Amino acid sequence: MTTTRLIVWRHGNTDWNRDGRVQGQTDVPLNDLGRQQAVDAAELLVRLRPDALVASDLTRAADTAAALAALTGLPVRPDERLRERHFGLWQGLTMAEVAEQRPDEHARWKAGETVIGGDVETLDDLGKRVAEGLQSAADLVPAGGTVVVATHGAAARQGVGHLLGWAPEMLRTLRALQNCHWAELTFDGSRGWQLAAYNVGPFSERPVPPPV
């Protein structure tokens, strides 16, 4: 059975990741640590011999993908569907500030509710959007090929879960991907999409705040 491989790769560290600040779709660049993380991860991912490379058009994901492009010679195809969850009025705040200034919305977020308020994108909309981008990326390669997709933490988890058809309560059992770590999914005609590995990366980190 011919199996297609999809690697869903979270971007490297940013100053807002470091400070626990909500990024959402704010275009925050990688910091020095994030750029080194991308290089370290790319040195492993190149061994998978990817056939295509796709990234969110936000700088932190595109620049993460560029580290792998430099080793493979592949172009990075941008796809705005792979952007992070839009966090609306939360963007730019720390999570402590969100909890203080928007306590009802924060409580709904903590409870895993799909609709939060504050112009935050719903989990259903996020999952559908990112899963469409992931499927389009997989469709770029022939059966048996490998595609690497550089995206974001919340986007990766929700998109992967939607692609797998997981219920929301099951998806909440997955911890966040660490910066520059990835999930590996496989697809074949008889079994569909399956999760082969999760939170794989070249280094270990201390636990990080939820990906926002």
C-alpha positions as CSV (number, residue, x, y, z in Angstrom):
1,M,0.0,0.0,0.0
2,T,1.4,3.4,-1.0
3,T,1.5,5.9,1.9
4,T,1.7,9.6,1.6
5,R,3.5,11.4,4.5
6,L,2.5,14.9,5.9
7,I,4.7,16.7,8.4
8,V,3.0,19.5,10.3
9,W,5.7,21.7,11.7
10,R,5.4,24.5,14.2
11,H,7.5,27.6,13.7
12,G,10.5,28.5,15.8
13,N,10.5,30.7,18.9
14,T,9.6,34.4,18.9
15,D,9.9,37.1,21.5
16,W,6.1,36.9,22.0
17,N,6.4,33.2,22.6
18,R,9.1,33.9,25.2
19,D,7.0,36.5,26.9
20,G,3.7,34.5,26.9
21,R,2.0,37.1,24.6
22,V,-0.9,36.3,22.4
23,Q,0.3,36.4,18.7
24,G,-2.6,35.1,16.7
25,Q,-2.3,36.5,13.3
26,T,0.1,39.3,14.3
27,D,3.1,39.0,12.1
28,V,5.8,38.5,14.8
29,P,9.3,37.5,13.5
30,L,11.5,34.7,14.8
31,N,14.1,35.6,17.4
32,D,17.7,34.3,17.4
33,L,16.6,31.2,19.3
34,G,13.8,30.5,16.8
35,R,16.1,30.9,13.8
36,Q,18.5,28.4,15.4
37,Q,15.7,26.0,16.2
38,A,14.6,26.1,12.5
39,V,18.1,25.2,11.4
40,D,18.4,22.4,13.8
41,A,15.0,21.0,12.9
42,A,15.7,21.4,9.2
43,E,18.8,19.2,9.5
44,L,16.5,16.3,10.6
45,L,13.6,17.0,8.3
46,V,15.8,17.0,5.2
47,R,16.5,13.3,5.8
48,L,12.8,12.6,5.1
49,R,13.4,13.8,1.5
50,P,10.4,16.0,1.2
51,D,8.8,16.5,-2.2
52,A,7.1,19.8,-1.4
53,L,7.3,22.5,1.2
54,V,4.3,24.7,2.2
55,A,4.0,27.4,4.9
56,S,1.7,29.9,6.4
57,D,2.4,33.3,5.0
58,L,3.1,34.8,8.4
59,T,6.8,35.6,8.7
60,R,7.6,33.3,11.6
61,A,6.4,30.2,9.7
62,A,7.7,31.3,6.3
63,D,11.2,31.9,7.8
64,T,11.1,28.5,9.6
65,A,10.3,26.8,6.3
66,A,13.1,28.8,4.6
67,A,15.6,26.9,6.7
68,L,14.5,23.6,5.2
69,A,14.2,25.2,1.7
70,A,17.9,26.1,2.0
71,L,18.8,22.4,2.4
72,T,16.4,20.9,-0.2
73,G,16.3,23.5,-2.9
74,L,12.5,23.3,-2.8
75,P,10.4,26.5,-3.1
76,V,8.2,27.5,-0.2
77,R,4.6,27.7,-1.3
78,P,2.6,30.2,0.9
79,D,-0.9,29.4,2.0
80,E,-2.8,31.9,4.2
81,R,-5.2,29.1,5.3
82,L,-2.3,27.8,7.5
83,R,-2.1,31.0,9.6
84,E,-2.5,30.9,13.3
85,R,-5.9,31.2,14.9
86,H,-7.1,34.8,14.8
87,F,-7.3,35.9,18.4
88,G,-9.1,39.2,17.8
89,L,-9.0,41.5,20.8
90,W,-6.6,39.3,22.6
91,Q,-3.7,39.8,20.2
92,G,-0.8,41.6,21.8
93,L,-1.9,40.9,25.4
94,T,-0.3,38.4,27.8
95,M,-2.5,35.6,29.0
96,A,-2.4,37.2,32.4
97,E,-3.8,40.4,30.9
98,V,-6.5,38.5,29.0
99,A,-7.6,36.8,32.3
100,E,-7.7,40.1,34.0
101,Q,-9.3,42.2,31.3
102,R,-11.6,39.7,29.6
103,P,-12.3,37.1,32.3
104,D,-15.5,35.6,30.8
105,E,-13.8,35.0,27.5
106,H,-10.7,33.6,29.2
107,A,-12.8,31.2,31.2
108,R,-14.5,29.9,28.0
109,W,-11.1,29.5,26.4
110,K,-9.8,27.5,29.4
111,A,-12.9,25.3,29.3
112,G,-12.2,24.5,25.6
113,E,-15.3,26.1,24.3
114,T,-15.4,26.6,20.5
115,V,-16.9,30.1,20.7
116,I,-15.1,32.5,22.9
117,G,-16.1,36.0,21.9
118,G,-13.8,39.0,21.7
119,D,-13.5,38.5,17.9
120,V,-11.6,35.2,18.5
121,E,-11.9,32.7,15.6
122,T,-14.0,29.7,16.6
123,L,-12.3,26.3,16.9
124,D,-14.6,24.9,14.2
125,D,-13.6,27.6,11.7
126,L,-10.0,27.2,12.6
127,G,-10.0,23.5,12.1
128,K,-11.8,23.6,8.8
129,R,-9.5,26.3,7.4
130,V,-6.3,24.7,8.4
131,A,-7.4,21.2,7.5
132,E,-8.2,22.4,4.0
133,G,-4.7,23.9,3.7
134,L,-3.1,20.7,5.0
135,Q,-5.1,18.6,2.5
136,S,-4.2,20.9,-0.4
137,A,-0.5,20.6,0.6
138,A,-0.8,16.8,0.6
139,D,-2.4,16.9,-2.8
140,L,0.7,18.5,-4.2
141,V,2.8,15.3,-4.0
142,P,2.2,12.0,-5.7
143,A,1.0,9.0,-3.7
144,G,4.0,7.9,-1.6
145,G,5.5,11.4,-1.4
146,T,6.3,13.6,1.6
147,V,5.2,17.2,2.2
148,V,6.3,19.4,5.0
149,V,4.0,22.2,6.2
150,A,5.2,25.0,8.4
151,T,2.4,26.5,10.5
152,H,1.5,27.5,14.1
153,G,0.7,25.8,17.4
154,A,-3.1,26.2,17.7
155,A,-3.5,25.9,14.0
156,A,-1.5,22.7,13.9
157,R,-3.4,21.0,16.7
158,Q,-6.8,22.0,15.4
159,G,-6.0,21.3,11.8
160,V,-4.6,17.9,12.5
161,G,-7.6,17.0,14.6
162,H,-10.0,18.0,12.0
163,L,-8.2,16.1,9.3
164,L,-8.2,13.0,11.5
165,G,-11.9,13.4,12.3
166,W,-11.3,13.6,16.0
167,A,-14.0,14.8,18.4
168,P,-13.1,18.1,20.3
169,E,-12.8,16.3,23.7
170,M,-10.3,13.9,22.2
171,L,-8.3,16.7,20.6
172,R,-8.0,18.5,24.0
173,T,-5.9,15.5,25.2
174,L,-3.1,16.6,22.9
175,R,-0.6,19.0,24.4
176,A,0.7,21.9,22.4
177,L,3.5,21.3,19.9
178,Q,6.7,22.8,21.1
179,N,8.4,25.4,19.0
180,C,9.9,23.8,15.9
181,H,8.5,20.3,16.7
182,W,6.1,18.5,14.4
183,A,3.4,15.9,13.9
184,E,3.7,13.2,11.3
185,L,0.5,12.0,9.6
186,T,0.2,9.3,6.9
187,F,-2.5,8.6,4.3
188,D,-3.4,5.6,2.3
189,G,-6.5,4.6,0.4
190,S,-7.8,2.0,2.8
191,R,-7.1,3.6,6.2
192,G,-7.3,7.4,5.4
193,W,-5.4,9.8,7.6
194,Q,-3.6,8.4,10.7
195,L,-1.4,10.0,13.3
196,A,2.1,8.4,13.2
197,A,4.0,10.7,15.6
198,Y,3.5,13.8,17.6
199,N,5.7,16.5,19.2
200,V,8.9,15.2,17.4
201,G,11.9,17.5,17.4
202,P,15.7,17.8,17.6
203,F,15.9,19.1,21.2
204,S,14.0,19.1,24.4
205,E,12.5,22.3,26.0
206,R,10.9,23.2,29.2
207,P,7.1,23.3,29.0
208,V,5.8,26.3,27.1
209,P,2.6,28.3,27.4
210,P,-0.3,27.3,25.1
211,P,0.4,28.3,21.5
212,V,-1.4,31.6,20.8
